């Protein structure tokens, strides 16, 4: 009877050790890293000579290591094991900057954290509140947008809402979600480029 109890104890110890090793192995595995990609759009001539894209203000629930896959059933659902390749605000800024530079060939466009000494003529400011799939599984970008000259203006700086949603469901595939969000940023870049071209001349 004592021998049986001793054997059971040894088996329990071995099982616990295997579970511990397996847990440590799982924790040490590297996450998959994803990067937003700039997409081409229609070139638009005109606008200020130099534009600075300010680092976006991103909702804290989105600005995390693990990618937020969806907002469903009053829950923020994460893509386990999937992470952005850099801080989300910086990556959105760099992607939007590249998109805008392609759409505004006569304008120098740079991100706020770029190492440049050029003085901008206008600012692009974005706030991101949603950057994931919605309850139905469609990629959703929702936020606010402001495009304005750097100098004094006649009247207030206007901020307007921006809402974009993908036509296909992408919530169960991080690759599709990243591609869809990249597409949404390209649509935002189209809107920003059109507004940049119409900016009034700042009052000095």
N, C-alpha and C positions, 0 to 999 in steps of 0.2 A: 504493500500500500504506500509506504514511504518512497519506494523507487518510482512508482507511477506519478506521485506528486512532484518529485524532483524532475522527471522528464517533462512534465507539463510546464514547470517553471522555466526550464531551458528553452522550450519551444516558444513560450511567450516572450522571453528575452530576445531570441533570434528574430521573431516577428517584429518586435518593436524597433530593433536595430535596422532591419531592412526598410521599415517604414520611414525611419529617420533619414537613412541614406537616400531613399527615393525622393523624400521631401526636399532635401538639400540639393539634389540633382535638378529637380524642377525649378527651384528658386534661382539656380545659377544659369539657366538657359537664357540666351540673349533674346530680346524682343525683336519682332519684325519692325523695321523702320519705314515710314511712308513719307513721301515728299509731294507737295502740291506742284503742279506743272503749269507754266504759262502757255496760253493758246493764242493763235493768230486771230486778228480781227481786221476790220476795214480801216485803212489809213485815213486820217483826217488832218488837213492842213490848217494852219492858223493857231492862235492862242499865244500865251506868254512864252518867253525864251527858255525859262528854267522853272521846273515844278518840283516841289518836294513832297513826297508821300510820307506823312507822319506815321509813326508806329501805331497801328490800330489799338483801340481800347477793346479788349476781348473779355466777355463775361468770365468770371473766375471759375465757374463750373466747367468751362471749356478749356481753360488754360492749365492743362495738367499733362503729366508724362503719358498716360494711357489715352488713346483716342476715344473721344465720346462718340459712340456709334449711333445712338438714338435717344429720343425723348418720348417715352411711351408710358402710359398708365401711371402718370405722375412720378415716373422714375427716370433718372439719368443713367442710361445703360452704357457700359464701357465695352470696347473691343479688347477682350483679354489677350495679352501678349502682343498687341499692336500699339506702336507709339509713333508720334511725329518725329522726324529726323532733327528738328530744332524747335525752339520755342514757337508756339503757334502765332503769336502776334508778329514776330519777326518774319516768319515764313509767309504769312499773308501779305505783309508789306513788300517783301522782295518779289513775290509772284505778281502782285498788282503793279509794281514798278516796271517789271519787264513787259507786262501786258500793255501798259500805257506807253512805254517807249516805242513799241512797235506800232501803236495806233497814232502816235504824234511824232512823225519823223522829223519835223522841224523844231522839236522841243527837247531840251535836255531834262530827263526825268531821273531822280535819284531818291533813295530811301533815307529816312531820317538818320539811321545809324551808319550810313555809308561814310567812308573817310574821304570827303570832298570839301573843297573850300569855296565852291560856287555859291553865290547868294541867290536864293530862289525868288521868283517873281510871284509865285502862287503856291498855296498849300492845298493838299488833299487830306482830309481827315475822315476817318471811318470808325464807327463803333459797331462791333459784332455781338449780337445777342443770341443768335442761333447759328450753328455751324455743324449740323448733324442731320440725321434722318428724323422726319416727323412721325407722328403716331401711325400714319399709313405706310411708312417705309420709304417715302420720297426724300431725297436730299433737300435740305432747306437752309438758305442763308437769309437772315433777317437782321437788319440793323439800321443805322443812320449814316448819312453822307453829307459832307460839307466841302465845297470847293470855293475858295475865295482868294483874292490877291493878298499879298503880304503888307501892302501899304494901307493908308487910310482909305476908307470907302464911304460913299454917300449911302447911308442906310445900314441896317444890321446885316450880319452874316447869316445867311439862310441855311438851315439844316433840313434835309428831307429824308423820308424813310426809303429804305430799299428792301424789297422782298423778291426772292427768286426760289423756285421749286423745280426739281427735276421731273421729267415726265415718267420715268421708270422707277421702280422700287429698287433700292440699293442697300438697305439696312443690314442684310445678312452677308455682305461681301465688302471687306474693307478696301480692296482694290477699286471696285466699282464706286464705292462711296467717295474715295479720294479723287477719282476721275470726274465724278459728278460735281464735287465741290470746286474743282479746278475750272470746270465749265461755268459754274455760277460766278466765280471771280472774273472770268473773261467777259461775262455779261455786265458785271459791275464796271469793268474797265471801259466797255463801250459807252456806258452812261457817263462815267467820269470824263472821258475824252470829249464827248459832246458838250459837256458843261465847261470844260477848260477852254474850248474854242470860243465860247460866248462870254468869257469873263470881261467885265468892264475895265477900262484903264484906271489903275489906282490913282488917287489924288495925292500929290507930293506936298 
